[in-house]
Amino acid sequence: MENTGPLVPPYEVDDLFEPFSRMQGDRVRSYKGSGLGLSIVRAIVAAHGGEVGAVARPEGGLRVTVRLPGGTP
């Protein structure tokens, strides 16, 4: 999944998975939201034995990848 948005410095991507975390140290609730989206995604994916990761897109925003284990047919 990809989204658009401001440029994300690569060193800040992992921090965005922490609860209430946003870019540039903004860790408080604001009109932009509460900063829980990626931490919730990480918790759900982990609960199902999967992995989630993200990379900054050169033009802004993120590319997020979710991998879940396959089930039995």
N, C-alpha and C positions, 0 to 999 in steps of 0.2 A: 504494500500500500504506500502511496506517496501523497504528500500534501504540499501546498505552497505556503509561503510565509517568509518571515525575515531570515536573513542568513544566520545559520547556526554555526558557531565556531566548533570544530570537531572535538575539542577538549571539553565542551559542555554537554555533548550528547548523552553520555552515561548518567550525568546528574539529572537529566530530565525524567529518568525513571524513578527518582526518589519522590515520595509524597510531598506535595505542596511546593515542589521545586519548579522554577522557571529559569529562563536565560538571564544572565547578568545579575544573578543573586536575588531576584525578586521572589521571595518565599511567602508572600502574604496574599490573601484573597483580594481580588480586585475586580473591576469590570471585565477583565480578560478571562475570568474563571478562577478555579481554586487549585489548579495544578495537580489534579489527581488522575487524569486520563491514562498516561503511560504507566503509572504505578499500578493502576487497576488491571490494565492489560497484562503487565508482568505477573501479577498475582494469579490471574485466571489461567494464563498459559502455564505457569509453574505447577498449579494444582492439577493440571492435566498431563504433566510430565513433558512439557514442551520447552522450547527456547524462543526468546524474542530478542531482537537486536535492531539497531537503527544506525543510519549513517546520514550525515548532512548532505543535502543536495547542493551542488555548486551554485544553482540559481535561487536558492532559498528553500526553506522547509526541510522535511525529513523523508527518508525512504525507510519504512519499518517492515521488517520481515518476521513472520511468525511461523514456527515449525512445530507441528504436533505429531506425536507418534501415530502410526497407522493402527487402526482397529482390526479385529478379526472379521472376516465376511460372514 
